[in-house]
Amino acid sequence: MTERPLTLMAVHAHPDDEATGTGGVLARYAAEGIRTVLVTCTDGGCGDGPGGLKPGEPGHDPAAVASMRRQELEASCAVLKISDLEMLDYADSGMMGWPGNDAPGSFWRTPVAEGAARLAELMRHYRPDVVVTYDENGFYGHPDHIQANRITTAALELTGLAPKVYWTTMPRSMMQRFGETMSEFMEDMPEPDPAEAAAMAEIGLPDDEITTWVDTTAFSGQKFDALAAHASQGENIFFLKMGKERFGELMGMETFVRVKDATGAALPENDLFAGLR
């Protein structure tokens, strides 16, 4: 009998989400010999099609987009050295208020109990020591991110497992730096309307509410390459515009809120596996 490896499970909504918020920790912990499991809940069919075709535009084929994004996801996983990729393959629901929210088979329309039962089966198989997903608002209100939080919470209750559980987030100080960097690299960026600006100001958390700061600077090149693997969505991935060096400076720290823990590890912490090894 070989000893079961420490295991990280990240539950994400779409292809490319794994790289944006958790690419650093996935690469870092894989390099440390930890099993890394990525669960991607949707097929990404509401992403851009070839030539930047948007959902709803003539010629946009969600099935073809989903197939293309699956290949890109597999390439990203190879870059990040992810051990295991699991696809739930629900239809991408699109942004809040889009017609896809109510489409048959969409993730947002799927009963939480159904999605949770499928995820619980994966949790029983992999027995993760750490689970990472979004907060209750999906970080910025995306319906599929919210649903990922809901099914993860419900799946943990079904299994009775007690891993450390984290929600991805960003400190407000980092959000401010993002805003400044976006203005620098996108000179023609229009001014947001006041309501949009107010909503953006509420994204993330005050720095002193962040429980876990993981330095992934050494893996920022892998994170950049994983994002770049999602080439079809390049128009939407702002971070690729700044180049690897600047990207590493801005994206070298990944931050989380610890919401469940049975280890008693002191906070703040700098390791998702604090108390487990």
Disulfide bonds with the S-S distance in Angstrom:
none
